[in-house]
Amino acid sequence: MSEVYLARTNQKLNFVRLHLDALQAAQNSNSWSKHALIESYQESILFHLVSAYSSLLREIAERYQVDVNSVTTLEDLVRGFETSGFESPELNELLQLEADPHNWLHQLQQSYAACWKAVDKEKPSSVASLSEIQVMQVNPNHAGDAGVFSEYQNWLGQMRQLVEKLREGMQEW
């Protein structure tokens, strides 16, 4: 069996670690582009975490000889297992994790989905003068950046634990 998805999952987890290091450096910098760097690294961390999860799904599909080319989401993996007639404790665990809104995996996916939503800024309700320049900071409150960093570190730790646990279970299969 090729273990291309095992290597890909590991690679994505390493990318998360690298981007966490870069995020921490950006948070500690005094650069004029500090906030743009922070937001950029935050989104890239989410991308790599979700990519690691997607690769893990394909890793599971590969192990159970389900068509990996049809698997991108957990729903795809469920369909693949239904088609093949297999059952899997790994699949059941992932279904539970994704379904629980208080779980880290569900929250990770919600955060990633939020990256794709564009929100219009509210227009000022009253303008003193048409010639007056209206200045509005795009993201005025970066007070929560340390909390986001901690959350991302936690998600990386949780993802690594999940990967190790599921791989151990698949070794027995």
C-alpha positions, 0 to 999 in steps of 0.5 A: 500500500502506498502511504502517500496520504500518511506523508501528506498528513505529516507534512501538513501538520509540520506546516502548521507548526511552522506557521505557528512559529511565524504567527508568534514572531508576527505577534511579537514584532513591531512591523507596520504590517504586523496585523496583516501578517497575523491575519495571514498566518491565522488563515494559513494555519486554518488551511493547513489544519483542514488540509491535514484533516482532509489528508487523514480522511484519505489516509483512512480511505486508503487503509480500508481500500475505499476510493481515495479520489472520491474522498475530500470530506467526512461525508465522502468517506461515509459514502465510500464506506457505505459503498464498500460495505465496510465499518470503521471505528475511525469513521465513527469517532470522526462522526462524533467529533464533527457533530459535537459543536463544543468539540475542537474539530467542529470549531476548527471547521467552523473557523475555516468556513468563516474564512470564506465569508465576506462581510460588508462593513457597515456604512457610517450612519451620519457623515458630518461633511462629504469632504471629510475623510472617513477613517475606519480601521479594518480590524480594530481589535487584536486583543484576542490574538494571544487567545487565537494562538493558544487555540491553534496550538491546542488544535494542532495538539488535538489533531496530532493526538487524533492522527496517532490514535487513528493510526494505531487503530488502523494498524490492527486492521 
